[in-house]
Amino acid sequence: MAEVKVKPLFKEAKKVIATYQEEVQELDERERELETEAEVLQGEMTSNLVEQETANVGTLVYLKIQAKEINQKAEVINVLLEELKEERTELKLKYVPLIRSALGESPYPEYKATEIVEKYKYQMLSEISEIGKQMRTQYYEIAPEVAEIYEDPTVNERYPRLKYHFTYDKFKPSFYWLENSVVAKSEVFNACDGQNIKKPKGVN
């Protein structure tokens, strides 16, 4: 059997995901900076409260004012962290149509198992199996990143049917059953899933 090579299925989708991840990294960096600042303020507040326990009246007034300022800064950081969560959601919503469009450019419809069935049985099943394996591998390479966006509760609320647009069953060799075929329907579907094909006796 000639070597089977599936052309890149998610070339455009990977480009979009790469851009998405760059923007996510920017948000991650901002979040780390805010969390670091929050930890610093927590340390300052702890020190402040310890000093208040033994401070004289004059110092206590100063420490109370300082504690109020620390609390105000902490509140601002909490607000910024909440806004950052909203930005993450908005970012995912922004990329939904971009990923859908990129997935629409995938050449997966070119792989038609039905035509292969018409040529041969064992050789066909082996070829489809190899295609299925490679398509499955490519699918799983980007599945976590797409799932991160598509499975977000807010995204699902905005696009209720989105979860049906990116499933493994969609990105594997297509097959339409032909009656009176020399191969079982289940064999073809197993090959489409990339399962190994048992070599019949007498076949070189």
Number of C-alpha atoms within 10 A of each C-alpha: 8 6 7 13 11 17 15 13 19 23 15 18 21 18 13 18 18 13 13 19 13 12 13 16 12 11 17 14 11 15 17 13 12 19 15 12 15 19 13 14 19 15 11 15 20 13 13 17 15 11 14 18 9 10 14 10 10 8 13 17 13 13 19 14 12 15 20 13 14 19 15 12 15 20 13 14 18 15 12 15 17 11 12 17 14 12 14 16 16 13 16 21 19 14 18 17 11 16 23 15 14 18 21 14 15 17 15 20 13 11 19 16 23 16 12 17 21 13 10 12 17 18 17 22 27 22 23 30 25 23 25 25 20 21 26 19 13 17 19 13 13 14 16 12 15 21 13 10 22 26 15 14 12 15 19 15 11 11 13 12 10 15 13 11 13 17 12 14 12 12 24 26 24 17 17 12 14 13 9 7 11 11 17 13 14 10 16 27 22 16 24 28 23 24 19 15 18 9 12 8 6 5 7 5
